[in-house]
Amino acid sequence: MRYILPFLIIIPALEIGILLFSGKTLGIIPTILLIIATGVGGAFLAKKQGIETIQRVQREMSRGNIPGDSILDGLCILTGGLLLLTPGFVTDITGFMLLIPGTRKMFKPLLQKQISKMIDRNRFTIIR
């Protein structure tokens, strides 16, 4: 919880500053169109990546394997898609980084470490 409050203050302030700068530099209409384009493009990419991940999870489960890596991919894709639907350039860059498989690899170990901590502290329950 202590990490959420700074993000709720810092990220929106940063986004507003960048949007104002972009509006002044590029113009209002191009900035708005750019925000809409990243949202639409991100939604398309998230849908495509999400469907592929669901199919991969189903294949792994049908073979009797635990789809751990694919589940982490799914969490990254979901988060990336949500960030891309949020207006702003910082969230868009982060969202695209979570959607592109090459850059997603940077986030997966951090996510796995965080989930492991939650499991160790009994804040995360695995139901079999």
N, C-alpha and C positions, 0 to 999 in steps of 0.2 A: 504494500500500500504506500510505503514511503517513496517509492519510485514513480508511482502514478501521478501524484500531485505536481512534481516539477514538470513532467511531460505535459500535463494539462495546461500549464502556464507557458512553458518555453516553446513548445512546438507551435501552438496557435500564434504566438507573438512572432515567431520566426516566419511562419507562413504569411501572416499579414504583411510583414515588412517586405518579403520577396514578391508578393503579389502587387504591392504598391509600386515597388521598383520596376517590375515587369510591365505594369500598366503605364507607367511613365515612359519607359524605354520603348516597348513594342506598340503600345496603344491599348485601349480598353478592349476593343473588339477582338484583336488577335489574342490577347491574354485569355479572354473568355472562351474563344474557340479552341485554344490550346488546352485549357482545363477540360472542356467537353471531350476533345479528341483523346486525351489520355484516359479519361473515364471510360469511354466507349471501347477504346483499344485494350485497356486493362481488363474490362469485363469479358471481352472476347477471348483474350489470352488466358484468363483465369478459368473460363468455362472449358476451353480446349485442354488445358493442363489438368484440370480437375477430373474431366472424363477419363483421360489417359491414366491418371493415378487410381481412380476407382477400378478401372479394368485391371490394372496391375495388382491391386489388392485382391481382387477376386481370383486372378490367376494364382497368386501365391497361396491364398487360402485353399483353393481347390487342390493344390499340390501338397497340402498339409504343412506349409511353412507359415511362420509368424511374420506378418507384413510390417515389421517395425519401421524399416527405412521408408516404406511407402506411406505409412501413417504420418511420419515426420514431414514428408513431402506434402501430404494433404493439408497439414496444419500450416505450413509455410504458404501454400497456394491460397488457402482461405484467408489468412492474414494479409497476404499481398493483394488479393482482390478487394478486401475491405479498405485497405489503405488507398488503392487506386480510385475508389469511389468517393473518397474524402477529397474535397477540393484543396489544392495546394501542390507546390512543386516538391517540397521535401518529402511529403508522404507519397507522392507519385514515384519519386526516385527509389525510395525504400520499397514500395510495392513492386515495382518492376524488378528490383534486385531479388525479391522473394519469389517472383514468378519465373525468372530465367534460370534454367537448371544449373548452369555453370556458376552463377553467383549465389544461388540458393545453398550451395555446398558450404559457404562460409557461415551461414546461419544455423544449419542443422546441428553441428556439434554443440553450439551454445544452447539450443533448444533441448537437446538430449540431456545436457548437463543440468539444466533447470528442472526438467521432468524427474531426473534421478534424485535431485535434492528434495523435490516434493514427495517422492515415494519414500525416501529415507525419513522424512519428518512426519510420515503418516498423514499427509495432506492430500494424497492421491491414492485412490483405491483401485486395484485391478480385480475385476470380477471375471472369474473363469467359468 
